[in-house]
Amino acid sequence: MDILLPMHIGAGIVALVASLLAVVSAKGKKLHIRSGRIYFLGMLGIFITAIPMALITGNQFLFITAVFSFYLAFAGIRFARNRSGVPATIDWIAVILMLLSGVAMWLIAGVYFMDDNSNFIIPVVFGTVALSLGYRDYHTHKNQTAKGPQRIVSHLSNMLGGTIAVITAVLVVNVDIQPSWLFWILPTLVITPLIIWWNAKVLK
C-alpha cells in the first residue's frame, strides 16, 4: 500500500491534467491526440494500482469503480481509433464487464441500504450510469453505428465520463464535506448535462 497509493495518486494527477488539455485543445490536432493518449495511460495507471489496493483492503466498491472508470477511458480511445464501426472481441468483453459492474454496484447499494448506510446513493448513481453507458455502447456495437458523428459522440461521452470519475476522486479525497456522498455525485450532475449538450451539437 505504501508504494501503490503514491503511484495511484500520481496516475490520477496525470489523467486529470491530460483530460483538461484534451478538452480545451483543438479536436483532431496533435495536442488533443497526445493528451488523450496520456490521459488513457493515466487511467490505466489508476486501474492497475486500484485493483491490488482493493484486493488488499477488501474494498469491493473500489474494485468495481476501478473497472467502471477504466472502461470509460478504454472505450473512449477505442471509439477514437476504430473508424469502421465494427467492434472487436475486446470491445464486447469490455462492455460486458461494464454492464456487470453496474449490476454489482446496485447489489452493493442494496447492502448499504439494508445496513442503514446513507451512502447507498453513491453506488445507485454509479450503477445507473454504468448500466446506461454500457447498454448504449452495447447497442452501438450490435448495430455497428459508431461511424462519423456518432463515433465522435461515443468517444466524447466515454472520455468525459472518465474525466468525471477522476474529478470525483480528487474532490472526495481532498475535500471534507457533509453529507459525505455529495461530492461523489456532484461532478456527474454538473458535467453530464454539458456532455449531452456537446453531443447534440456534434450530431446537429
C-alpha positions, 0 to 999 in steps of 0.5 A: 500500500505504501508504494501503490497509493503514491503511484495511484495518486500520481496516475490520477494527477496525470489523467486529470491534467491530460483530460483538461488539455484534451478538452480545451485543445483543438479536436483532431490536432496533435495536442488533443491526440497526445493528451488523450493518449496520456490521459488513457495511460493515466487511467490505466495507471489508476486501474492497475494500482486500484485493483491490488489496493482493493484486493488488499483492503477488501474494498469491493466498491473500489474494485468495481469503480476501478473497472467502471472508470477504466472502461470509460477511458478504454472505450473512449480511445477505442471509439477514437481509433476504430473508424469502421464501426465494427467492434472487436472481441475486446470491445464486447468483453469490455462492455460486458464487464461494464454492464456487470459492474453496474449490476454489482454496484446496485447489489452493493447499494442494496447492502448499504441500504439494508445496513442503514448506510446513507451512502447507498446513493453513491453506488445507485448513481454509479450503477445507473450510469454504468448500466446506461453507458454500457447498454448504449455502447452495447447497442452501438456495437450490435448495430455497428453505428459508431461511424462519423458523428456518432463515433465522435459522440461515443468517444466524447461521452466515454472520455468525459465520463472518465474525466468525471470519475477522476474529478470525483476522486480528487474532490472526495479525497481532498475535500471534507464535506457533509453529507459525505456522498455529495461530492461523489455525485456532484461532478456527474450532475454538473458535467453530464448535462454539458456532455449531452449538450456537446453531443447534440451539437456534434450530431446537429 
